[in-house]
């Protein structure tokens, strides 16, 4: 072992392969405003690898917009590809100013969810949870299990996170319809 870490070991959060259309705004090396259409190749809680139709300088401060979610965030270009892809796009590694689920991933990996803080000195450290906190912990555990399951299903090629999200939306609509039909029936004795 050489003691050097691989790029995967240096990542601060799990990455997801997903294509999300984005818009990148910034300046070129001459200070001219530039705007580029781009798509994500990989995203994580701290940034992304974008494929953009224009190159941006290394260390440039840029604004990344997600038009479909009406979100934007300041970012820093931390890597620039020396080659273009088959469509003539440049690879840009960006770092988000605020680490969060900026990308709107419906079932983010476990390490995208903020971990609870350790108790401060003198605070109770035992498992004293209110019902709402207990529910939150249960939801967090379910989310973790679902993320692990979805990762395996994606890895094996059975379905994608987007397909699963569509299934959940359809299930919610079906359950809501069934509930409304049950509630509208006259109650018998």
C-alpha positions in Angstrom: 0.0 0.0 0.0 1.4 3.4 -1.0 -0.4 5.5 1.6 -2.1 7.5 -1.1 -5.9 7.7 -0.9 -8.1 6.9 -3.9 -10.6 9.6 -5.0 -13.4 7.5 -3.6 -11.7 7.5 -0.2 -11.4 11.3 -0.3 -15.2 11.8 -1.1 -17.1 13.1 1.9 -20.4 11.6 0.9 -21.7 8.8 -1.4 -22.2 9.7 -5.0 -25.1 8.8 -7.2 -25.1 8.4 -11.0 -27.9 10.6 -12.2 -28.5 13.0 -15.2 -30.0 16.2 -14.0 -30.3 19.3 -16.3 -28.6 22.3 -14.8 -27.5 25.8 -15.8 -24.1 27.1 -14.9 -23.4 30.9 -14.7 -20.0 32.4 -14.1 -17.1 34.3 -15.8 -14.4 33.2 -18.1 -10.7 34.0 -17.6 -11.2 37.4 -19.2 -14.0 38.3 -16.8 -16.8 37.9 -19.4 -20.1 36.5 -18.2 -20.8 33.1 -19.5 -23.7 30.7 -19.2 -23.6 27.0 -19.9 -26.2 24.3 -20.3 -25.0 21.2 -18.4 -26.1 17.9 -17.0 -24.9 16.1 -13.9 -23.1 12.8 -14.3 -22.5 12.2 -10.6 -23.9 14.0 -7.6 -23.3 13.9 -3.9 -24.1 16.0 -0.8 -21.0 18.2 -1.4 -20.9 18.7 -5.1 -21.1 17.0 -8.6 -19.4 16.2 -11.8 -21.1 18.2 -14.5 -20.8 17.8 -18.3 -21.1 21.4 -19.6 -21.2 22.8 -23.2 -18.7 25.5 -22.1 -15.6 25.2 -20.0 -15.1 27.3 -16.8 -11.7 28.1 -15.2 -10.4 26.1 -12.3 -11.3 27.8 -8.9 -14.0 29.9 -10.6 -17.0 30.9 -8.4 -20.1 29.8 -10.3 -23.9 29.7 -9.8 -25.5 26.4 -10.5 -29.3 26.5 -11.2 -31.8 23.6 -11.1 -34.6 25.1 -13.3 -37.0 22.2 -12.6 -36.7 22.7 -8.8 -36.3 26.5 -8.9 -33.1 26.2 -6.9 -29.7 27.7 -7.2 -26.5 27.6 -5.2 -23.0 29.2 -5.3 -20.3 26.6 -6.1 -16.6 26.5 -6.8 -15.0 24.7 -9.8 -12.6 22.3 -8.2 -11.7 20.2 -11.2 -11.7 20.7 -15.0 -11.4 17.9 -17.5 -8.6 18.2 -20.0 -10.6 16.3 -22.6 -14.2 16.6 -23.9 -16.7 13.8 -24.1 -18.1 12.5 -27.4 -20.7 15.3 -27.4 -18.0 18.0 -27.0 -18.9 18.7 -23.4 -16.3 19.6 -20.7 -16.2 17.8 -17.4 -16.4 20.2 -14.4 -16.1 19.1 -10.8 -18.0 21.5 -8.6 -18.2 21.9 -4.8 -21.4 23.2 -3.3 -21.1 26.2 -0.9 -23.6 24.5 1.4 -23.5 20.7 1.7 -27.1 19.4 1.4 -29.4 17.5 -0.8 -29.4 20.3 -3.3 -30.1 17.9 -6.1 -33.6 16.9 -4.8 -32.8 13.2 -4.6 -35.9 11.5 -3.1 -34.1 8.6 -1.4 -30.6 10.0 -0.6 -27.9 7.7 0.7 -27.6 7.4 4.5 -24.5 9.7 4.7 -26.4 12.5 3.1 -28.7 12.8 6.1 -27.2 14.8 9.0 -26.2 12.7 11.9 -27.5 13.5 15.3 -25.1 15.5 17.5 -23.5 13.8 20.5 -24.8 15.1 23.9 -22.9 17.9 25.5 -21.2 17.4 28.9 -23.7 17.3 31.6 -26.6 16.4 29.3 -28.5 13.2 29.6 -27.1 10.7 27.2 -29.6 7.9 27.8 -32.3 6.9 25.3 -35.0 9.3 26.5 -37.0 10.0 23.4 -40.3 11.7 23.0 -42.9 10.0 20.8 -42.1 12.4 17.9 -38.3 11.7 18.3 -39.0 8.0 18.4 -41.0 8.3 15.2 -38.1 10.3 13.6 -35.7 7.6 14.6 -37.9 5.0 13.1 -38.3 6.9 9.9 -34.5 7.4 9.7 -34.0 3.6 10.1 -36.6 2.8 7.5 -34.9 5.4 5.1 -31.5 3.8 5.7 -32.9 0.3 5.0 -34.7 1.5 1.9 -31.6 3.3 0.6 -29.6 0.1 1.0 -32.3 -1.9 -0.8 -32.6 0.7 -3.6 -28.8 0.7 -4.0 -28.8 -3.1 -4.5 -31.7 -3.0 -6.9 -30.0 -0.2 -8.9 -26.7 -2.0 -8.9 -28.4 -5.2 -10.2 -30.3 -3.3 -12.8 -33.8 -4.1 -11.5 -35.0 -0.5 -11.2 -33.8 3.1 -10.7 -34.5 5.5 -7.9 -36.7 7.5 -10.3 -38.8 4.4 -11.1 -39.2 3.6 -7.4 -40.3 7.2 -6.7 -42.9 6.9 -9.5 -44.1 3.6 -7.9 -44.4 5.3 -4.5 -46.4 8.2 -6.0 -48.7 5.8 -7.7 -49.2 3.8 -4.5 -50.0 7.0 -2.6 -52.6 8.0 -5.1 -54.1 4.5 -5.0 -54.2 4.5 -1.2 -55.8 8.0 -1.1 -58.5 6.9 -3.6 -59.2 3.8 -1.5 -59.4 5.8 1.7 -61.8 8.4 0.2 -64.0 5.6 -1.1 -64.1 3.9 2.3 -64.8 7.2 4.1 -67.7 8.0 1.7 -69.5 4.7 2.2 -72.5 4.8 4.6 -71.6 3.0 7.9 -73.7 -0.1 8.5 -74.7 -1.5 11.8 
